[in-house]
Amino acid sequence: ALSSYERSLEIQKIALSPNHPDFAQSYNNIGMVYSDMGEYSKALSSLERSLEIQKIALPPNHPLLATSYNNIASVYDNMGEYSKALSSYERSLEIQKVALPPNHPDLAASYNNIAMVYSHMGEYSKALSSYERSLEILR
């Protein structure tokens, strides 16, 4: 998968302007493959490049920005860097609150992700509160 995504990126570099939104998707895909491989520093590098392009190409509260912050948070969570994970998950949630209706399932997923980080940090009352908020949205 990685070689295919990298080849796609090389083609895009020839055919598209440097901050075209398609670049963001390619960097995101590469980053997620690196994450799945456990190569977290490479994953973060690609995911952060994706986010940089999206910040230029998209409106400030576009749902794809929330997805990028979520993906970055997931990598930090896998690395055990919980405060960074929490910060990115919370930024994702802030964007979703503006961009999505209040009962959207992505909001529930974000609260669930935040709860998992709090649980990893041993902050169980905060985790429970976020899990409950997630459940409220799904009902």
N, CA and C atoms as an extended XYZ file, in Angstrom:
417
Properties=species:S:1:pos:R:3:atomname:S:1:resname:S:1:resid:I:1 pbc="F F F"
N         0.828       -1.194        0.000 N   ALA     1
C         0.000        0.000        0.000 CA  ALA     1
C         0.870        1.254        0.000 C   ALA     1
N         1.934        1.221        0.806 N   LEU     2
C         2.784        2.397        0.931 CA  LEU     2
C         3.394        2.792       -0.413 C   LEU     2
N         3.902        1.840       -1.133 N   SER     3
C         4.531        2.171       -2.422 CA  SER     3
C         3.502        2.735       -3.407 C   SER     3
N         2.287        2.226       -3.371 N   SER     4
C         1.242        2.755       -4.258 CA  SER     4
C         0.882        4.192       -3.897 C   SER     4
N         0.737        4.468       -2.604 N   TYR     5
C         0.430        5.832       -2.175 CA  TYR     5
C         1.579        6.783       -2.517 C   TYR     5
N         2.804        6.320       -2.339 N   GLU     6
C         3.956        7.164       -2.657 CA  GLU     6
C         4.041        7.428       -4.161 C   GLU     6
N         3.725        6.445       -4.962 N   ARG     7
C         3.706        6.632       -6.426 CA  ARG     7
C         2.616        7.627       -6.816 C   ARG     7
N         1.459        7.502       -6.196 N   SER     8
C         0.372        8.446       -6.443 CA  SER     8
C         0.808        9.868       -6.106 C   SER     8
N         1.508       10.026       -4.995 N   LEU     9
C         1.997       11.336       -4.584 CA  LEU     9
C         2.973       11.903       -5.608 C   LEU     9
N         3.850       11.073       -6.141 N   GLU    10
C         4.803       11.533       -7.153 CA  GLU    10
C         4.084       12.020       -8.410 C   GLU    10
N         3.045       11.324       -8.795 N   ILE    11
C         2.258       11.749       -9.967 CA  ILE    11
C         1.570       13.076       -9.681 C   ILE    11
N         1.014       13.215       -8.472 N   GLN    12
C         0.349       14.464       -8.106 CA  GLN    12
C         1.322       15.635       -8.122 C   GLN    12
N         2.562       15.411       -7.708 N   LYS    13
C         3.557       16.488       -7.692 CA  LYS    13
C         3.813       17.027       -9.095 C   LYS    13
N         3.639       16.184      -10.096 N   ILE    14
C         3.831       16.601      -11.487 CA  ILE    14
C         2.585       17.330      -11.996 C   ILE    14
N         1.419       16.845      -11.614 N   ALA    15
C         0.177       17.299      -12.233 CA  ALA    15
C        -0.554       18.421      -11.477 C   ALA    15
N        -0.275       18.608      -10.192 N   LEU    16
C        -1.088       19.522       -9.387 CA  LEU    16
C        -0.256       20.643       -8.769 C   LEU    16
N        -0.943       21.690       -8.362 N   SER    17
C        -0.272       22.781       -7.641 CA  SER    17
C         0.130       22.282       -6.246 C   SER    17
N         1.132       22.888       -5.618 N   PRO    18
C         1.716       22.349       -4.378 CA  PRO    18
C         0.752       22.194       -3.195 C   PRO    18
N        -0.269       23.035       -3.127 N   ASN    19
C        -1.191       22.936       -1.997 CA  ASN    19
C        -2.577       22.428       -2.399 C   ASN    19
N        -2.617       21.663       -3.460 N   HIS    20
C        -3.889       21.073       -3.897 CA  HIS    20
C        -4.397       20.114       -2.819 C   HIS    20
N        -5.716       20.122       -2.545 N   PRO    21
C        -6.261       19.247       -1.497 CA  PRO    21
C        -5.982       17.751       -1.692 C   PRO    21
N        -5.793       17.321       -2.924 N   ASP    22
C        -5.496       15.899       -3.150 CA  ASP    22
C        -4.173       15.486       -2.503 C   ASP    22
N        -3.238       16.439       -2.395 N   PHE    23
C        -1.988       16.141       -1.696 CA  PHE    23
C        -2.263       15.765       -0.243 C   PHE    23
N        -3.177       16.497        0.376 N   ALA    24
C        -3.498       16.236        1.778 CA  ALA    24
C        -3.979       14.802        1.951 C   ALA    24
N        -4.830       14.342        1.046 N   GLN    25
C        -5.334       12.972        1.145 CA  GLN    25
C        -4.208       11.965        0.974 C   GLN    25
N        -3.307       12.228        0.039 N   SER    26
C        -2.186       11.309       -0.162 CA  SER    26
C        -1.281       11.248        1.060 C   SER    26
N        -0.940       12.424        1.610 N   TYR    27
C        -0.108       12.433        2.825 CA  TYR    27
C        -0.829       11.751        3.987 C   TYR    27
N        -2.140       11.945        4.068 N   ASN    28
C        -2.910       11.273        5.112 CA  ASN    28
C        -2.833        9.754        4.947 C   ASN    28
N        -3.033        9.286        3.730 N   ASN    29
C        -2.992        7.846        3.479 CA  ASN    29
C        -1.625        7.258        3.826 C   ASN    29
N        -0.570        7.949        3.422 N   ILE    30
C         0.788        7.494        3.732 CA  ILE    30
C         0.994        7.470        5.243 C   ILE    30
N         0.541        8.524        5.910 N   GLY    31
C         0.674        8.587        7.366 CA  GLY    31
C        -0.044        7.459        8.077 C   GLY    31
N        -1.221        7.120        7.606 N   MET    32
C        -1.975        6.047        8.261 CA  MET    32
C        -1.314        4.684        8.035 C   MET    32
N        -0.700        4.493        6.873 N   VAL    33
C         0.036        3.242        6.639 CA  VAL    33
C         1.226        3.156        7.581 C   VAL    33
N         1.975        4.261        7.691 N   TYR    34
C         3.100        4.269        8.632 CA  TYR    34
C         2.630        4.000       10.059 C   TYR    34
N         1.494        4.562       10.419 N   SER    35
C         0.947        4.311       11.759 CA  SER    35
C         0.643        2.834       11.951 C   SER    35
N        -0.002        2.239       10.956 N   ASP    36
C        -0.316        0.805       11.039 CA  ASP    36
C         0.955       -0.042       11.137 C   ASP    36
N         2.053        0.450       10.573 N   MET    37
C         3.333       -0.253       10.612 CA  MET    37
C         4.088       -0.008       11.921 C   MET    37
N         3.556        0.906       12.743 N   GLY    38
C         4.226        1.239       13.996 CA  GLY    38
C         5.363        2.237       13.838 C   GLY    38
N         5.464        2.853       12.675 N   GLU    39
C         6.495        3.866       12.422 CA  GLU    39
C         5.890        5.247       12.680 C   GLU    39
N         5.779        5.569       13.965 N   TYR    40
C         4.973        6.710       14.382 CA  TYR    40
C         5.581        8.059       14.005 C   TYR    40
N         6.888        8.199       14.023 N   SER    41
C         7.465        9.496       13.658 CA  SER    41
C         7.221        9.797       12.174 C   SER    41
N         7.332        8.778       11.335 N   LYS    42
C         7.024        8.963        9.916 CA  LYS    42
C         5.535        9.232        9.720 C   LYS    42
N         4.713        8.557       10.507 N   ALA    43
C         3.268        8.780       10.425 CA  ALA    43
C         2.941       10.228       10.773 C   ALA    43
N         3.497       10.715       11.869 N   LEU    44
C         3.219       12.094       12.280 CA  LEU    44
C         3.686       13.094       11.239 C   LEU    44
N         4.842       12.853       10.664 N   SER    45
C         5.363       13.759        9.641 CA  SER    45
C         4.393       13.873        8.467 C   SER    45
N         3.899       12.744        7.987 N   SER    46
C         2.968       12.763        6.857 CA  SER    46
C         1.613       13.350        7.251 C   SER    46
N         1.123       12.987        8.418 N   LEU    47
C        -0.178       13.501        8.855 CA  LEU    47
C        -0.133       15.003        9.110 C   LEU    47
N         0.972       15.481        9.652 N   GLU    48
C         1.095       16.926        9.882 CA  GLU    48
C         1.214       17.687        8.561 C   GLU    48
N         1.878       17.100        7.581 N   ARG    49
C         1.948       17.732        6.250 CA  ARG    49
C         0.560       17.783        5.631 C   ARG    49
N        -0.202       16.726        5.792 N   SER    50
C        -1.579       16.707        5.310 CA  SER    50
C        -2.387       17.836        5.944 C   SER    50
N        -2.258       17.984        7.244 N   LEU    51
C        -2.990       19.027        7.963 CA  LEU    51
C        -2.567       20.418        7.495 C   LEU    51
N        -1.280       20.637        7.288 N   GLU    52
C        -0.797       21.935        6.801 CA  GLU    52
C        -1.460       22.306        5.475 C   GLU    52
N        -1.546       21.349        4.576 N   ILE    53
C        -2.163       21.600        3.267 CA  ILE    53
C        -3.650       21.883        3.444 C   ILE    53
N        -4.314       21.110        4.292 N   GLN    54
C        -5.743       21.323        4.508 CA  GLN    54
C        -6.023       22.701        5.102 C   GLN    54
N        -5.164       23.163        5.993 N   LYS    55
C        -5.367       24.491        6.581 CA  LYS    55
C        -5.308       25.591        5.522 C   LYS    55
N        -4.522       25.370        4.476 N   ILE    56
C        -4.427       26.332        3.379 CA  ILE    56
C        -5.607       26.183        2.423 C   ILE    56
N        -5.980       24.951        2.128 N   ALA    57
C        -6.938       24.677        1.056 CA  ALA    57
C        -8.400       24.667        1.484 C   ALA    57
N        -8.661       24.518        2.785 N   LEU    58
C       -10.038       24.334        3.254 CA  LEU    58
C       -10.451       25.436        4.227 C   LEU    58
N       -11.763       25.634        4.381 N   PRO    59
C       -12.235       26.579        5.407 CA  PRO    59
C       -11.836       26.090        6.804 C   PRO    59
N       -11.745       27.005        7.782 N   PRO    60
C       -11.182       26.654        9.098 CA  PRO    60
C       -11.937       25.588        9.889 C   PRO    60
N       -13.205       25.395        9.622 N   ASN    61
C       -13.957       24.387       10.361 CA  ASN    61
C       -14.458       23.260        9.462 C   ASN    61
N       -13.705       22.960        8.441 N   HIS    62
C       -14.073       21.872        7.529 CA  HIS    62
C       -13.920       20.530        8.251 C   HIS    62
N       -14.872       19.616        8.059 N   PRO    63
C       -14.798       18.310        8.731 CA  PRO    63
C       -13.520       17.517        8.449 C   PRO    63
N       -12.891       17.718        7.300 N   LEU    64
C       -11.650       16.995        7.022 CA  LEU    64
C       -10.522       17.420        7.955 C   LEU    64
N       -10.556       18.668        8.416 N   LEU    65
C        -9.574       19.106        9.414 CA  LEU    65
C        -9.765       18.320       10.705 C   LEU    65
N       -11.014       18.110       11.080 N   ALA    66
C       -11.299       17.321       12.288 CA  ALA    66
C       -10.753       15.906       12.129 C   ALA    66
N       -10.925       15.331       10.958 N   THR    67
C       -10.405       13.990       10.700 CA  THR    67
C        -8.881       13.962       10.822 C   THR    67
N        -8.227       14.988       10.316 N   SER    68
C        -6.763       15.040       10.414 CA  SER    68
C        -6.300       15.135       11.865 C   SER    68
N        -6.944       16.012       12.635 N   TYR    69
C        -6.582       16.098       14.057 CA  TYR    69
C        -6.838       14.766       14.764 C   TYR    69
N        -7.914       14.091       14.389 N   ASN    70
C        -8.222       12.790       14.970 CA  ASN    70
C        -7.133       11.768       14.636 C   ASN    70
N        -6.675       11.760       13.392 N   ASN    71
C        -5.642       10.805       12.988 CA  ASN    71
C        -4.320       11.077       13.704 C   ASN    71
N        -3.977       12.343       13.848 N   ILE    72
C        -2.766       12.710       14.577 CA  ILE    72
C        -2.886       12.274       16.030 C   ILE    72
N        -4.046       12.503       16.619 N   ALA    73
C        -4.275       12.104       18.011 CA  ALA    73
C        -4.120       10.603       18.185 C   ALA    73
N        -4.623        9.862       17.232 N   SER    74
C        -4.536        8.401       17.297 CA  SER    74
C        -3.077        7.941       17.342 C   SER    74
N        -2.224        8.584       16.562 N   VAL    75
C        -0.801        8.229       16.565 CA  VAL    75
C        -0.185        8.563       17.924 C   VAL    75
N        -0.480        9.754       18.427 N   TYR    76
C         0.044       10.118       19.753 CA  TYR    76
C        -0.437        9.143       20.823 C   TYR    76
N        -1.687        8.734       20.719 N   ASP    77
C        -2.228        7.765       21.684 CA  ASP    77
C        -1.456        6.451       21.607 C   ASP    77
N        -1.197        5.985       20.390 N   ASN    78
C        -0.427        4.752       20.210 CA  ASN    78
C         0.992        4.872       20.744 C   ASN    78
N         1.536        6.092       20.725 N   MET    79
C         2.888        6.340       21.232 CA  MET    79
C         2.912        6.494       22.751 C   MET    79
N         1.727        6.570       23.357 N   GLY    80
C         1.660        6.797       24.796 CA  GLY    80
C         1.826        8.254       25.183 C   GLY    80
N         1.757        9.156       24.217 N   GLU    81
C         1.845       10.589       24.486 CA  GLU    81
C         0.426       11.138       24.649 C   GLU    81
N        -0.135       10.852       25.813 N   TYR    82
C        -1.562       11.069       26.024 CA  TYR    82
C        -1.967       12.533       26.056 C   TYR    82
N        -1.129       13.410       26.586 N   SER    83
C        -1.520       14.826       26.618 CA  SER    83
C        -1.604       15.393       25.197 C   SER    83
N        -0.694       14.982       24.326 N   LYS    84
C        -0.749       15.427       22.927 CA  LYS    84
C        -1.949       14.801       22.219 C   LYS    84
N        -2.226       13.543       22.531 N   ALA    85
C        -3.396       12.888       21.941 CA  ALA    85
C        -4.668       13.616       22.360 C   ALA    85
N        -4.758       13.908       23.637 N   LEU    86
C        -5.945       14.580       24.159 CA  LEU    86
C        -6.137       15.940       23.500 C   LEU    86
N        -5.068       16.696       23.364 N   SER    87
C        -5.138       18.013       22.740 CA  SER    87
C        -5.648       17.918       21.298 C   SER    87
N        -5.142       16.962       20.547 N   SER    88
C        -5.577       16.806       19.151 CA  SER    88
C        -7.009       16.291       19.055 C   SER    88
N        -7.382       15.350       19.924 N   TYR    89
C        -8.772       14.886       19.933 CA  TYR    89
C        -9.724       16.026       20.288 C   TYR    89
N        -9.324       16.863       21.227 N   GLU    90
C       -10.188       17.986       21.623 CA  GLU    90
C       -10.307       19.005       20.494 C   GLU    90
N        -9.229       19.233       19.758 N   ARG    91
C        -9.297       20.153       18.611 CA  ARG    91
C       -10.223       19.585       17.544 C   ARG    91
N       -10.143       18.294       17.321 N   SER    92
C       -11.044       17.633       16.375 CA  SER    92
C       -12.495       17.837       16.800 C   SER    92
N       -12.763       17.631       18.081 N   LEU    93
C       -14.124       17.795       18.601 CA  LEU    93
C       -14.616       19.233       18.442 C   LEU    93
N       -13.752       20.209       18.703 N   GLU    94
C       -14.143       21.621       18.548 CA  GLU    94
C       -14.614       21.902       17.119 C   GLU    94
N       -13.888       21.402       16.159 N   ILE    95
C       -14.272       21.604       14.758 CA  ILE    95
C       -15.579       20.897       14.463 C   ILE    95
N       -15.716       19.671       14.939 N   GLN    96
C       -16.944       18.915       14.686 CA  GLN    96
C       -18.166       19.605       15.282 C   GLN    96
N       -18.019       20.207       16.441 N   LYS    97
C       -19.152       20.900       17.075 CA  LYS    97
C       -19.671       22.040       16.206 C   LYS    97
N       -18.774       22.662       15.446 N   VAL    98
C       -19.162       23.746       14.555 CA  VAL    98
C       -19.688       23.204       13.223 C   VAL    98
N       -19.056       22.161       12.729 N   ALA    99
C       -19.317       21.685       11.365 CA  ALA    99
C       -20.451       20.671       11.255 C   ALA    99
N       -20.789       20.015       12.354 N   LEU   100
C       -21.746       18.900       12.292 CA  LEU   100
C       -22.956       19.158       13.184 C   LEU   100
N       -24.068       18.492       12.886 N   PRO   101
C       -25.229       18.602       13.789 CA  PRO   101
C       -24.919       17.954       15.143 C   PRO   101
N       -25.615       18.384       16.206 N   PRO   102
C       -25.260       17.945       17.564 CA  PRO   102
C       -25.421       16.447       17.835 C   PRO   102
N       -26.167       15.749       17.004 N   ASN   103
C       -26.362       14.309       17.208 CA  ASN   103
C       -25.589       13.463       16.198 C   ASN   103
N       -24.601       14.058       15.549 N   HIS   104
C       -23.839       13.331       14.530 CA  HIS   104
C       -22.976       12.255       15.201 C   HIS   104
N       -22.927       11.060       14.622 N   PRO   105
C       -22.139        9.974       15.222 CA  PRO   105
C       -20.643       10.264       15.329 C   PRO   105
N       -20.105       11.144       14.482 N   ASP   106
C       -18.690       11.490       14.606 CA  ASP   106
C       -18.403       12.200       15.930 C   ASP   106
N       -19.370       12.963       16.422 N   LEU   107
C       -19.212       13.597       17.730 CA  LEU   107
C       -19.128       12.536       18.823 C   LEU   107
N       -19.981       11.540       18.721 N   ALA   108
C       -19.955       10.445       19.698 CA  ALA   108
C       -18.605        9.729       19.657 C   ALA   108
N       -18.092        9.504       18.466 N   ALA   109
C       -16.785        8.848       18.330 CA  ALA   109
C       -15.683        9.699       18.958 C   ALA   109
N       -15.763       11.008       18.781 N   SER   110
C       -14.752       11.890       19.372 CA  SER   110
C       -14.798       11.861       20.890 C   SER   110
N       -15.991       11.918       21.459 N   TYR   111
C       -16.105       11.814       22.914 CA  TYR   111
C       -15.574       10.463       23.400 C   TYR   111
N       -15.835        9.414       22.638 N   ASN   112
C       -15.331        8.097       22.988 CA  ASN   112
C       -13.799        8.065       22.949 C   ASN   112
N       -13.214        8.675       21.920 N   ASN   113
C       -11.746        8.729       21.822 CA  ASN   113
C       -11.142        9.498       22.997 C   ASN   113
N       -11.755       10.609       23.339 N   ILE   114
C       -11.285       11.405       24.473 CA  ILE   114
C       -11.382       10.588       25.753 C   ILE   114
N       -12.466        9.856       25.904 N   ALA   115
C       -12.647        9.007       27.086 CA  ALA   115
C       -11.557        7.946       27.171 C   ALA   115
N       -11.212        7.352       26.039 N   MET   116
C       -10.165        6.327       26.047 CA  MET   116
C        -8.829        6.909       26.505 C   MET   116
N        -8.507        8.128       26.060 N   VAL   117
C        -7.253        8.745       26.479 CA  VAL   117
C        -7.280        9.022       27.980 C   VAL   117
N        -8.390        9.576       28.462 N   TYR   118
C        -8.494        9.807       29.905 CA  TYR   118
C        -8.324        8.502       30.675 C   TYR   118
N        -8.889        7.442       30.153 N   SER   119
C        -8.748        6.137       30.802 CA  SER   119
C        -7.285        5.699       30.827 C   SER   119
N        -6.595        5.864       29.700 N   HIS   120
C        -5.161        5.528       29.649 CA  HIS   120
C        -4.359        6.346       30.652 C   HIS   120
N        -4.812        7.575       30.905 N   MET   121
C        -4.120        8.474       31.830 CA  MET   121
C        -4.491        8.201       33.291 C   MET   121
N        -5.468        7.301       33.496 N   GLY   122
C        -5.917        7.007       34.851 CA  GLY   122
C        -6.902        8.023       35.401 C   GLY   122
N        -7.427        8.885       34.547 N   GLU   123
C        -8.403        9.885       34.963 CA  GLU   123
C        -9.811        9.345       34.667 C   GLU   123
N       -10.229        8.433       35.515 N   TYR   124
C       -11.429        7.645       35.232 CA  TYR   124
C       -12.724        8.432       35.328 C   TYR   124
N       -12.811        9.427       36.196 N   SER   125
C       -14.059       10.203       36.277 CA  SER   125
C       -14.246       11.026       34.998 C   SER   125
N       -13.147       11.577       34.464 N   LYS   126
C       -13.232       12.310       33.199 CA  LYS   126
C       -13.558       11.352       32.052 C   LYS   126
N       -12.976       10.162       32.108 N   ALA   127
C       -13.267        9.158       31.079 CA  ALA   127
C       -14.750        8.804       31.101 C   ALA   127
N       -15.271        8.565       32.292 N   LEU   128
C       -16.683        8.195       32.418 CA  LEU   128
C       -17.584        9.288       31.873 C   LEU   128
N       -17.268       10.536       32.200 N   SER   129
C       -18.067       11.661       31.713 CA  SER   129
C       -18.084       11.705       30.183 C   SER   129
N       -16.940       11.505       29.572 N   SER   130
C       -16.875       11.523       28.106 CA  SER   130
C       -17.575       10.315       27.491 C   SER   130
N       -17.436        9.150       28.123 N   TYR   131
C       -18.171        7.975       27.634 CA  TYR   131
C       -19.673        8.211       27.704 C   TYR   131
N       -20.124        8.823       28.784 N   GLU   132
C       -21.557        9.097       28.944 CA  GLU   132
C       -22.038       10.085       27.890 C   GLU   132
N       -21.235       11.088       27.594 N   ARG   133
C       -21.605       12.069       26.552 CA  ARG   133
C       -21.703       11.370       25.201 C   ARG   133
N       -20.777       10.480       24.932 N   SER   134
C       -20.807        9.708       23.689 CA  SER   134
C       -22.096        8.905       23.591 C   SER   134
N       -22.435        8.259       24.671 N   LEU   135
C       -23.644        7.435       24.693 CA  LEU   135
C       -24.900        8.278       24.502 C   LEU   135
N       -24.944        9.458       25.113 N   GLU   136
C       -26.100       10.352       24.948 CA  GLU   136
C       -26.344       10.697       23.485 C   GLU   136
N       -25.275       10.940       22.771 N   ILE   137
C       -25.397       11.295       21.357 CA  ILE   137
C       -25.916       10.104       20.550 C   ILE   137
N       -25.498        8.920       20.902 N   LEU   138
C       -25.887        7.730       20.126 CA  LEU   138
C       -27.312        7.265       20.414 C   LEU   138
N       -27.888        7.742       21.503 N   ARG   139
C       -29.254        7.308       21.834 CA  ARG   139
C       -30.284        7.995       20.994 C   ARG   139
